[in-house]
Amino acid sequence: MKVIILSKSSYKEKDCIYNAISQEGFISFMAKGAQDPKSKYVWLNNPLTIAEVEFLADGRYKHKVVNNATLVSSPMLGTTDYDYLVSIGVLTEITRNILPDEEKHLAFNECEAALNALRSGKDHYMVVLVYLAKLIKFSGAELEVEHCIHCGTKNDIVAFSFEDGGFICQNCQSEDTVKDLNGTQMRLIRYIFKAKDYSLPKIELFSDKDKKKILTKLKEFVDDIVGVRLNSLDTLISAK
């Protein structure tokens, strides 16, 4: 079974309990002795490590027990780049928290693709933005990025309201309509929610300032609407 590690906790003296996702669902399992630095499974202790695991056919334990595990990829191998490491922390928090346990497996393919994109050197802000947009959609809190949320027109768009859930056109704006995003930033919202993958064409149209602005807005949206605080985003947003 191919899994992505989300978190670990100590069990007894040297064992570890892992929470992970596979394509089939959320899973918890134990690796005996994995806290020992000399353990052959010590590499499992890094969040977002991808592994192929086999379990003992033994019903004596509360959790499945690893019989054999093979490393597929580790996000911590081969790099000390600050932006990359911060982005890994953000992806970890997003994957752990936005979806309930019974739906976390929906993020499996997206998480693997986002990790591959970061490892290949793709823009870390954009990878995080697209991944966050995809998990927001999985959570059922999708935003309307095609037309005015009120009348359906695609013309004369003047604002984007996270509170109302989408674009607002000139005819539907009111005195209370907040216009705190410029045209490029509104196009960036549409870009990330419409992105099919992490190939990220034409991202040169968006500055780091634009990306940080939308990350800030999405952080507030996830906090207010989804009910999840993504504190790790603060580090990414404040980075130079």
Secondary structure, 3 states (H helix, E strand, C coil): CEEEEEEEEEECCCEEEEEEECCCCEEEEEECCCCCCCCCCHHHHCCCCEEEEEECCCCCCCCEEEEEEEEEECCCCCCCCHHHHHHHHHHHHHHHHCCCHHHHHHHHHHHHHHHHHHHCCCCHHHHHHHHHHHHHHHCCCCCEEEEECCCCCCCCEEEEECCCCEEEECCCCCCCCCCCCCHHHHHHHHHHHHCCCCCCCCHHHCCHHHHHHHHHHHHHHHHHHHCCCCCHHHHHHHCC
